[in-house]
Amino acid sequence: MQTDDRRAADLEELGLTNYEARVYLALIRRDVFTAAEVAREAGVPRQRVYDVLEGLIRRQLAVLHPGRVAGYSAVAPDTAVERLIEQQRRSLGRLERLSSELARELTPTFDSGRTHTDPLDYVEVLRDPADIGERFARLQTTAERELLSFSKPPWFTPPENLAGLEASARLHAAGRTVRSVYSREVLDDPALVEVMHLFVDAGEEIRIADELPLKMIIADGSTVLCDMPDPVARDSATTSLCIRHPSLAEALQLAFGAIWDNSLTLAEALKDRQPTASSEPEASKDAEPDPSQA
């Protein structure tokens, strides 16, 4: 049975249906079958066997023997296979001609479509925090020359940002630029300060600004991912835009540079936060002379 299944599958590869393959394999087992006999032998429904036999006859794979009870027989396997292959060749030739004509007809439409650009096809809108975090990690992972970022709460990725650490180390080792400006409020969180030191150790340059207008990362001077907090909805609601546009990236690089130049280094910002040394207690005023000692 397994052999018949394999042979039926091979015949299907040559263009027969499953029923046609099974009926042909039944027909080769003896000289002549009636329709009822071949239906039982092939395991094909009786009501379908006549259509299947007519299909094999049209393909010249079976022969009808008219009589009071019609009989059917198979043509020799080598002849049947050659005829199936020839049918496949003719079909392939038709498909080749059709494909050539179709490609020729569709090419002008394709070429004209290249001149049309959707004005927003380079803007991707992200609202789900998981999607935002995934895109942020991908930009860092794929950056090849430069990463510039504004960082401020709230965070949509784990503070340790392993993808960012790896990107900082990789780009620094290649002599590339990795710079981040953080808002001063991050200095209130000792854990975040520790993370920033890890980034510095990896090769990232960090500065601290009093305020930042938004969260943003610019990758390779061509792609910008920035958050647009919802001014009406709850505080955590935000929409992120991923924009692939070198001109916009260039303009935002200038804005980044202006804030960078006017920000403190991490060391300076931390030193600036340290409380000043307590002044020495004022010397007590000279005591009034003790009259008894006058």
N, C-alpha and C positions, 0 to 999 in steps of 0.2 A: 504493500500500500504506500509505503514511504517512497518507493521508487517511482510509482505512478504519480505521486504528488510532485516529485522533483521534475519528472518529464512534463507534466502538465504546466508547471511553472516555466519551464524552458520554452514550451510552445506559446505560452502567453507572451514571453519576451519577443517572440517572432511575430506577434500580432493577433493571436487568437484570443477569444474570450475564454473564461474558465470552463463554461459549459462546452464550447467548441473543442477545447483541448481534451476534455474528458470523453466526449463522444468519439473523437478521432482515435484516441487510445483504445477505446472499446472496439471500434470497427476493425482495427488491425488484428484482432484476436482470432477472427475466422473470416471465411469468404463473404458471407452475406448475413445481414441481420435484418429483421423487421424493425419498424420504429419502436414497437413495444419492447422487443428484446433488447435493443440498444439502450433504451431508457433505463431498464433494470440493470443492465451491465455497467452503465456509466454512472448510475445514481443521479440521473437528471429527471426532473418532474415530467410526467407523460405529456402534459399540456404544453411544455416548452420544447420537447424533443424535435417536433416537426420544423419549427423555426430554426433550430440549431442545425439540423440536417440540411435544410435549404441553404443556410449560410455556408456550410462546408462545400456544397455542390457549386455555389457561385464562385467560391475561391478555388475550385477545381481540385479539392482535396478529398472529395467523396463522389461516388457514382450511384445514380439511381437505376434500379432494375425494375421497370414497370411490370405489372402483372396483377392477377386478382388480389394478391397481397403484395404491395410494393416491398422491394428489398433494397438494402443499402450496403455498399462496401467501400473500403478506403483505397485510395491510390497508394502506391508504394512509398514508404517513408522518405527515400532519397529524393523522389520526385516531389513529394509534398513539401519537404524542407526547401528545395530549390525554388519552388513556386512562392513560398512565403518570403524567402529572401528577395526574390525579384519584386514582389509587391512592396517590400520595405524600401528597396532601391527607388522604385517609382514614387513612392510616398516622400522619400527624402528629397528627390529631385524637385517635386512640387513645392516642398517646404523651402528649399533653397531659393527657388525662383520667387516664391511669395515673400520670403524674408528680405531679399534684395530689393524687391519693389517697395515693400513696406518701409524699409530703412530710407530709401530714396525719397519717398513721399513725406516721411516724418521729419527728415533732417532740416528742411527750411523752417518748419515751425519751431524746432528745437533751437536753431540758431537765432531766430528772432526773439525767442524767449530769453536768451542770454543778455539782451540789451535792456531788459526790464528788471528793475530792482525794487523790491518792496521797501519803502522807506524805513520800515521797522524790522526788517529781517535780521538785523544785527543786534537787536535788543531782546533779551530773555528776561521775563518777569518771574521771580521766585517768591513764594509766600510761605511755603512750608519750612519750618526751621531745619528739618533733616535735609531738605534739598539745598538750603542755603549753606549748611555746614559741609555737605558733600562737594558743592561747587567751589567753596573756599579752599578745601583741601586739594582739589584737583588743580586749581590755579597754582598753588604752591608747588605741587608735585611736578607739574609740567613746565614751570618757568625755567628759562635757559640763560637769561642775561641779568634780569633785575626784578626785585620785588620792593615796592614802596607801599607802606600801609599806615593808616590812621586806626588806632585801636582804642576803644572805649566801651564801657558796659552799655547794654546788657550783652552777654556772650551767648552765641549760638553753637559754639564748639567747646569741647573741654578746654579749660585754661591751659593745660600743658601743651596742647596743639602739637602732637608728635609729627604730623606732616610738615608743619612749619619749621620745627627743629631740624628735621632731616634736610629740608630745602635750604635752610640757612647754612648748615655745614657744607652741603654740596656746592652751593653757589660761592661761598667764601673760599673754599678750596680751589675753585676755578678762577678766582680773582674777580668775581662778579660783585654786584652791589645788592645788599639787603639792608634796608633801613625801615625803622618803625618809629612813629611818634605816638606816645600814649598820653591820655588825658591825666592830669595830676591826681585825680581821685583814685587811680589804681594804687597809689602809694599808701593808701589807707589799709590795704589788704596785704599782710606779710607773705601770704602764700603766692600771690601774684608777683610780688617783688622777687621772690625766690625764683619763680619761673622766668622772669625777665633776665635774671643773672644767668640762667641756663642758656638763654638765647644769645646773650653777650659772649658767653664761653664758646658758643657754636659759630660765632663770627658775625652776628647781627649787630648793627649800630642802632642804638636806642636813644631817643631824646624824649623829654617830658614837656608838654605844653599845658598852660593853664586850662585851656578849653579846646575842643575839637568840634568842627561843624557837623561831622558825621563819621561813621565807620566806612573805611574804604581800603581796597587793595588794588594796586596797579601792577600788572604783570607784563614784563617785556615791552613796556611802552606801547601796548596795543590793546589790552583787554582790561576793563575796569569792573570790579564788583563793589557795589556800594549799597548801603542800607538807607531806606527812606522811611523813618519812623512815621507812623500814622498820627497826625496831629489831633485827631478826634477820638479814635478808639483808645482802648486801654494802653497803658504805658508799654507793655511788651509787644503790642501789635506792630509789625513792620513789614515792609515790602522791599526786597532786594532786587536790584537791576544788574544783570550781567551784560555789559555793552562792549562789543568788539569793534572799536573805532579808534584808529591811531590818532586822529586829530583831537578827539575828546581826551584821550589818554595824555597827549602832549600838554593840553591846557591844564589838566589836573596835576601833571608833574610840576608845572610852574607854581601852582597853589601849594603843593606839597613842599617844594623847595623854600617858599617864603615862610611857611610855618616852621619848617626844619631849622632855618637860619636863626629864627627868633626863639628857639626852645633851648632848655637846659639839657645837658647830658644827664644820664641817669645818676652818675656820681654826684654831679652838682645839685640835682634835685633832692637827692637823699641827704646831702650835707645841709642843704637849705632848710630841711625839715627838722633837723636836730635842734633840740632846745639849747638856747645860749647858756653858757656857764653862769651859774648863779653868782651874782655879784657878792663881794665880801660884805659881811654885816658892817653897818656903819659903826665907826668907833663911838663908844659911849661918851656922852658929854662929860667934860671934866666935872668931877663931883665938887660940890660946894665944900670949901674948907671946913674942917671940923673945928668949931670954936675952941674945943678943948685942947686942940693941938696948935692953936694959933700961937 
